[in-house]
Amino acid sequence: MKGAQPNPTLIRGVLYPSQKAAAQALNVTEAAISLALSEGRPDTVGLGVTGAPHKPCYMNGRRFPSRKAAAEAIGCTRAAISRAIGQGKAEITTRKRASA
């Protein structure tokens, strides 16, 4: 078989048999589907949503979809989360840390 195997893709509650099928159904490119999935925002693809994407972060091993979500979860501001990341605080990062 030539090429990649189909990758079932769930977008807004619809399971498409592949990213290509999702792209065709939503009238977007396969690259748009792939990017949305890699950024963790599949439900916005094809909706014309603009603006900066959310910046996911990890705190104490837990993933938050955005800095705002992390701030709400611990009761601080988004700016405080961004400051902590900028200062290199060990408990919060923009990347998942490898298990020790």
N, C-alpha and C positions, 0 to 999 in steps of 0.2 A: 504494500500500500504506500502510495506516495504522499508526502506532506504530513502535517500534524493531525493527530486524532481530534475529533470533535470534542469540545469542552462545554458540557451543559452549563448554561448561564441563567441565573435567576435575576430578573430585573422587574421591580415593582410588582412582585407576586406572580410573574409569568416565567415559567421555566422554558427556555429556548433550548433546542438540541445542540446548538453551537453558538459561538460568538458571531460567526458569519450570519446565521439565521436571525440572531438578535439585531445585528446591524441592519439587515435588510428590512426587518419588521419595523424598526424604529427610524428608518431613513437616515442613518448615520454611517460613518465608516467603521470598519473593524478596528481601526486604530483608536477611535473614540471609545468603543466598548472596552478595549484592552486597557486604555489609560484610566477610565472610570473605575474599572475593577481594581487596578493596582493602587489607586488612590483611595479606595474604600468608599466610593460614592456612586455605586451602580444605579441607584434610584434617581439620579439627576440627569443621566445621559439621555440626550434627545429632547430635553425640555427647554433648551435655550437658556439654562441657568448660567449667569455670568458672574464675574467677580472672582476674587481670590479663593482658591479652594481652602477648606479647613486644614489646619495643621495638627495632625494627630500627635499625641504624646503618650508616654508611658510613665506611670508613677507607681513605684513599689510593685513592679511586675504586672500592673493592670493597664490595659490599653484604653485610652479615651479617644473618641473620634475627633475631638478638637480641644484646644486649650480652654475654650469657654466651658465645655462639658467637664473638664478636669477641675476647673475653678468652682463650678457649681457643686460638684461632688464633695469638695473639701471645705467649701465656704469661704473662698477668697476671690480676688478679682482675676480676670484674664491677664491683666498686666503683671500681677504678682507671679503667675505661672510663667509668663514670658521672661520675666526678670530672673526667676530661678533657673530656667534653662540657660539663659545667657551667662549666668554666673557659674554654671557647671555644677549645680547642686546634684549630688549623687543619686538622690531618690527620684528625680524627674528628668527625662530625656526625650528627645525627638525620635530616638531609635530604640528598638527592643534590644535589651542587653542579653548577651549569651548567658546561659545558665552556668553557674560556677561549679 
